[in-house]
């Protein structure tokens, strides 16, 4: 069973064609700058070598059609005919309270995803554009929606409700939803396998650390709390997002900087975080290099980021009555030994001690704590596309 997995952004399409039984990635790639000058497709096919196609791509439908053509291309393709694709799996960022799990897409599902646009205006429209384009091009094939928010629907009301009038929750769904759920689900399951323990017995803190970053408290395989909230803006200081701030700061900025509410929202999403603190970059690799050269603000930005992560780890230890393992994943969590070391410092009271030699190693699932510690420190590469493929296959048992 071959499953085509898509992750559509406002001007991009990321994709993988996965053979479900073997879990092999037959092809993968990305289209960037859709609808703009300089559009290109970078495709990795049969031999793993990159093929770059530069062509104006006006919209998602044209982009997906190009990808499908490349998949069956005699020179770069990996399948003989599009009929070999059994199903499409689509990442959808926000499913609100309507979706507690992945679902096959029909007209009602489309309408329910549209209702969540107000909560994810930067993401859900692009996700829908990809869904509609694929359903138009291949309507006879089943399409599944896999939601970033679904994994966090197990969070109890005491953790997801804000200190706002309850009527606002009833009328508008104002509550914590959480994101990166596909990634948190994947690494928690891999952690249980690695530790050779039943997931139902474990208390895990999953740290998905990238330009966008979130933590999840996972008890017995269920998310019981997470750092992102109603939108991905809440929680940690991130690449360009401010994370949690005093709400009174918003009208203050509006008054002093002569901004509208929408302008402040864009400002806190795109100009804040470690970019705003450092005045240099949202890329932690740039910050690490600058800090090594003595840039104090770059160092401060990284210190603030690590401090916030540690605060959440500590609060989740209280929420779950202890922690059995801390998991580091995503681009920064998997690759920055300096950030992991900074986060793990002072966690000895929880039963964790970082092994610096292990922490410098790269590749695969690995422990980075000292032998015999009660709290395990793990690095686990995430694989959201595989989760989407597996969820899609689960919904299409007749095709397996």
N, C-alpha and C positions, 0 to 999 in steps of 0.2 A: 504494500500500500504506500503510494507516494503522496505526501501531503505538502502543499505549497503554503508556507507561512509568511504572512505579511505584517509589517509594522510601518504604517503610513504616517508621516508627519505632514506639516502644512506645505512643505516644498521638497519633501523627500520620500523615498520608498526603500525600506530595507526588506530583504527577502531571503528565504532559504527554501530549497526543495529537499525534503527529508524522506528517506526510506524508513518507514516506521518500524518494521520488524528488526532491521539491523541497526537502526538509529544513525545510519550514515548520512552525512550531508552531501548530497549529490551536486548541488550548486548553491551559491550564495552571492549576494551582491547588494549594491546600493545605487539608487538614482538620486542625484542632488540638484538643487536649483531648478526645480520644476516651475515652469511659467516665467523663468527669468533668462537672461543671457548667460551663456556658458554652461548650459545643462549637460550633464554627462552621466553615463551608466558605467559603473565598474563592476564587472562580472567575473566571478571565479568559478570555472567549470571543471571539466573532466580531469585535467592535469594539474589543477590547483593554481595555474598561472592566471594573472589578472588580464582581462581584456577590457580596454576602455573604448567606449563608443561616445563620441561627441555629436550631439544632435539636439536641435530645439525640440523640447517636449512641453506641449502647451498645458497639459493637465494630467491627472492621475490615470485616467483611462488610456491615454496615449502611452504613458510610461509603462503601465502594466502590459499593454499589448506588445511593446518593444521587448520586455522581459520574456514574455511567452514565446515570442519569435526566436529569441536567442536560445531558449531552452531546447528548441527543436532544430536549431541551425546545424547544418552538417559539419561545420568546422568547430564550433564552440559548444554545441548542444550536448545534453546528457540523456535525453529521451528521444524516441523516434516520432512520437505523436502526442498531442495534448491530451488525448483520451487516457494516457497513462496516469494523469493526475487524478487521484481518487477524491480529494477534498481540499478545501481551502480553510486555513486557520487564521483568523484576524485578531491582532491585539487591539483591544479597546481600553482606553485609559480609565474612563469613569462609567460605572454601571449603576451608581447610586444604590438605593435599597431595593431596586427592582431585580437585581441579579446577584444571587448568592453563589452561583457557579456558572461555568461555561454553558453556552446554549447554542443550538442550531438557529440560524438566522431565517426569519420570515418577516413579513411586513409589520407585524406587531412589535417584534424585537427592534426593527429599524425605528419605529415610532418611539419606543421607550429609550433608545440610545439618544434620539434627538432631544428628549426631555432633559437629558443630563448635560446638554451643551452649555447651559448657563453656569454649571459647576466646573466645566472643563472647556472653556471657549477656545483655548489654544490647541486642544488635542482631539476632542471628539469629532469636530467637523472634518478634520483630516482623516481620522479613522473611518468615518462614514463615506468619505470620498473614495477610499480604497475599496470598501465593501461594495458600494454601488457599482464601481467600475468592474470589479471581478464578477459580480452577479450578472452584469450586462454582457460581458464577454463570454462567460461560461455558466449560463443559468441552469444547466442540467446537472451540475456538480454541487454537492452539499457544501455549505459555508457555515463555519462555526465562529462565534465571538467568544474570546477569552478575555476576561476583565482583570485589570490591575487591582481593582478594588474588592473583587469577590473574596479573596483569601481573608480579608480583614472584616468580613461581615459577622465573624464569630466574636468580635470585640463586644463586651457587655456595655449596657447603657451608662453605667457609672464611669466608664472610660471614654465613651464616644460623645456624650452630651457636653455642651459648653454651658457656662454660667449665664445663659441668656434666657429670656422669657420662653417658656415651653411652647407657646403659640408659634414662635418663629421656627421651631423644629417641625411642628405640625404643618405649617403653611408652606415652608420653603425647603424643608429638609436640611436645615442648618445643623450640622453635626460633623464629627470626625469620620472620614471615610478611609483614609490611608491609601498609599500607592506602593508601587514596586512589589505588589503581592505575588505576582508570578515568580519573581526572583526569590523572594523570601520563602515561598513554598518549596521551590526546587532545592535551595541549599539546606533547608531544614531536613528534607527527606534524605539528601546525600549525607548529612551529618550523622543521622541515625544509622545509616548503612555503615559508614566509616567506623563509628564507635561500637558497632555490633550490639545496638540496643534498640528496643522498641520505641518508636517515636512517641507513643503515648506516655512513656515514662520520663521523658526529657523536658527540661526547662532550658530553652535556648534564647540567646539574643543574636539576631541576625543583623549585621551591619552592612547594608548596601551603600557603598561609598563611591560616588562618582561626582560628576558635575552637579547632578541631582543626587541627593543622598537622604536615606531614611533608615531608621532602626525599627525592628519589630520584636516584641516580646512574644515568644511562641511556647505555650505550655501544653503538653500533651498533643502536639501536632496542630494546635489551634492558635491563631493570632488572638492575643488578649489585650494588646495595646500596640500602638505604633506612633512614630513621631510626626509624620505628615498628617494633615487634617482635612478640612473641608475642601482645600485645594493643596497642591504640592508646595505652596509657599510656606506653610507652617513647619516648625520643627528646627532642624539643624541649620546653622549657617552653611550655605552651599556655594557653588561656583559663582552664580550671579544673584541668588535669592537670599533675602535677609534672614529667613527663618523666623522664630518667634520674637515678637517685639511688643512693647506696650502699645495697645490699640490707640492710646491718646496721641501717639507719634504721628498717626496718619492725618488727622485734622491739623496738627501743628505744621506738618510739611505743606499741606494744602494752603494754609494761610501764609506762611513765610516764603514759600517758593512759587506762589501763585499757580498752583496746579489743580486740575480737576481730580475727582476720585479715580477715574480711569487712568489718568496720567500717573498718579501715585502708584496705582496697582502695577502698571508697566515698569515704573521706576524700581519698585521693590523686587520685581521679578528679574529685571535685566541689568540693573546698575548697582546692585547691592552685593551682599555676600563677601567672599574673599576678594572679589574684584574691587568692590567699593572700599573695603578696608585697606587693601594693599595699594590701590591706585595703579596696579601693574597688570594683573592678569587673573583670569578665572581658572587657569590651568595650573594645577598644583606642581607640575614639573617645573614650570617657570618660577614659581614661588620658592621651591626648594633650592634652585640654582641661585636665585637672588639672595636668599637668606644665607647661603654659604658665603656669598660675597659681602655680607654685612648689612643687607637691607633689613632694617628693623621692622618696617611695616609688613614686609612679606613674612617675616618670622611671627609677627603678632597675628596676622591672619591665620596662619597654620595653628598657632597656639589656641586661638579662640575656637577654631574648628574642632580640635582634639578635645578641648575642655568640654564643649557641648556634648560630644559623643560620650565622654566619660560620665557626665551628669545623667544622661539617659540610661546608660548601663547600670548605674547605681540605683536609679529609680525603678528599673525593671527587676533588679534583684529583690527589691522590697515587694513589688507587685506580685512576683511569682514565688516568693519565699525561698529564693536562692537561684543560682544559675549553674547548670551543668557544663555548658559550652558557650563560648562567644565565637561567632562566625564572621569572618571578613570576606566580602565579595565585591564584585563590580570593579571598574577600571582602577580606581584609587585603592580600594580595599585589597585587591588582589596583587597590585604591583608596587605599592609604595611601602617599603620596609620602614622608612623614617616615620610616616604617619602612624603605622601600626605600633611602632615603638613608643611614640608619644602618647597614644591612646592607652596602651597597656601599662604605662608607668603608674605607680601608686595603686594598682589593682591587687596587690599582694593580700590585702585584707579579705578579699573575696576568694582567695585560694588559687590565684593565677600569677605565674612568674614567666616573663618572656625570656626565651632562649635566643640571644642575639645571633648566634651562628645559624640556627634553624630559620630565623626570621629573614635572613639574607638569601635563602634559597628560593628558587622560582620553579613554577610549573606544577600542575596537578593539585590534588587534595593533599594537604599536609598539616601537621601539627607544628606550632611555633612556640609552645610552652615547654617548660622543663619537665622531664620525666617524673611521673608519680603525682603531679599536681591534681587536686580534686576538680578544679575548673579547667577544662580543656580550651585551648586557643587554637582555632582552626582557620585555615585559608581554603576556601572552596570556590573555584571558578563557577560563575553562574551560567545558566543555559536556558534563557527564557523561551527561545524558539523551540527547544525540545519539549518543554512543558506544553506549549501551545499545540504542538503536533500530537502529543499524547492525549490531551484533552479532546482534540478534534477526533482522533481515532476512537476514543471512548464513546463519543456521540454517534459514531458511524460504525457500529459493530458488524453490520452486514457487509462492510467493505474490507474488513480485515481478513 
